[in-house]
Amino acid sequence: MYVKNALTLADAKQIAAAAEAEALKNNWRVTIAVLDDGGNLLFLQRLDEAPLGSIVVAQEKARTALLFKRPTKVFEEIIASGRTAMLTLPGATPIEGGLPLLNNGQLIGAIGVGGGNADEQCAYQALVKVLGPQPAIAQPTPATGAAPTQRPQ
C-alpha cells in the first residue's frame, strides 16, 4: 500500500500567511492560492487592492506548477528563449509565481501568487518558511523576484 502526505487547511493557511508577510513587507498587492495534490483549491487569499484578475491567475499558476511538478518560471524562461511552441502546452500558465509544494520529495500541492512584481519571491519565501528548503527550486533573486531556473531531477 502506498502512503502519502497531504496538506491540511491549517498548512494552507500557514503557507498563505508566510506569502502574505513577504508581500506586505515589500508593499505588493497579490492574491495567494494554495492547491492540494489533486489540483483543488484549498485556500485563497486576496490582499487589499490586489487586481481582480489575480484571483484566477494565482490559481492557474499553482495548477501549472502542480501538473508539471516544476516552477512556472521554467516555462516563462523557455518561451522567452524563443521556444514559443510552449505557449500551446495544455494547462500551462507560463508566468513566474507558481511553485510545487514538496514534502520529502513527494508532491503534496502547489502555491500560486499573482498580481505583484515578484510573485515567485512571495511563493518561495512561503514555501521555505513552512516546508523548508526545496533542493529542486532555486531561490529568487530579491532585487527582481526572478529565479535562476533549476529543473527537478
N, C-alpha and C positions, 0 to 999 in steps of 0.2 A: 504494500500500500504506500502511496505517495503522500507525504505530509508537507503542507506548505503554510507559510506565514501569511497573514492578512492584515491590512490596515484597518484600524478601528476609527470610529468617528473622532474619538479623543486624539488619535495620532494625526488625523487630517487637520483638526483644529490647531494642533501644536505646530504642524508644518506651515499652515497658513499664517499663524501668529508670527513665526520667525520670518516669513517672507514680508509680512506687513511691517515688521520692525525695520527691516532693511529699506523698504520703500519709504517709510516715514523719515528715516534718518537722512535720506537723500532727497526728500521732498518730491517723490514720484507718485503719481496718481495711477494706480494699477488695479486690475482685477486678478484674483488668485483662484485657480481651480485645482482641486485635488481629486484624482480619479482612483478607483480601486483597480485591481488586476484584471477585471473584466471590461474596463473602459467606462464604467458607470460613474456618474458624478457623485462624489461622497461629500464634498464641501465646496462652497463657492462664496467668495467674499469680494465685494466691490468697494474700494475705498472711495471716500467723498471726492467728487469731481473727476473720477475716472471716466473715460469715454464709454458711452453705452455699447459701442461696438466691441469693446474689450471683453465683454461678457462671453460672447461666442468665441472670439479669438483665443482667449485663455484656455477654454475647454478644448478647442481644436489643437492647440499646441500640445497640451497634455496628452490628448488622444494619439497624436503623431508620435510623440516620444514613447508612449506605451506600445503602440503597434509595431514600431520598428526597433524598440529597445535601444534607442540612442538619442542624444540631444538633437533638437530640431535645428540647432546651429549647423550641424553637419550638412543638412540639406541646403540651407541657405548658402553655405560656402561652396558646395558643389555647383549650384546654379550660378553663383557669382563668378565661378571659374570658367563658365561658358557652356556647361552641360545643361542646356535649357530643357532637354527631354525629361528631366526630373520633375518639371512642372506638371507633367501628366500622371505622375505616380498617384494612384488612387489612395485616398485617405491621408494624404500628406499635406501639412501646413508648414512650408519651408521657411519659417521665420523664427529667429532665436527667441528663447523663452520657455521652451518645453524640455523637461528632463525626466528620464525614467527614475523611479524610486526602487532601489535595490536593497535587499537585506540579505547579507551573506551570499551575494551573487544571484539571488532569486528576485525576479521581477514581482513587486508587490503593488505597483501602481505608478502614478505619474503626477507631476505638478506642471501646470502651465501658468505663466504670468503674461498678461497683456496690457498694453496701454502706456507703458513707460519708455524711458530711453535706454534702460539697461535691464530688460526683463529677465534675462538669463542670470544676471548677478543676484536679483531677488530670489529666484528659484534655487540657485546654487547655495546661497547662504542658508536658506531654509533647510535644504537637504543635508548640509553638513552639520548644522546645529542639532538636528533631530536624529539623523541616521548615521552621522559620522562621515569621514572622507570616503569618496567613491573612486576607486582606482581607475575606472574607465572614463571618468568625466574630469576634464581639466578645469581648474579654477579660472573664472572670467577675470580679465584684466580690469581692475576697478575704474580706471580712467574712462574707458569706453563702454564697459559692460560686455565687450566681445571676449570670447573664449578661444584659445587655440584648440583646434579640433583633435580629439583623440577618439578613435573608434573602438568600441568594445571588442575584446578578444573573442 
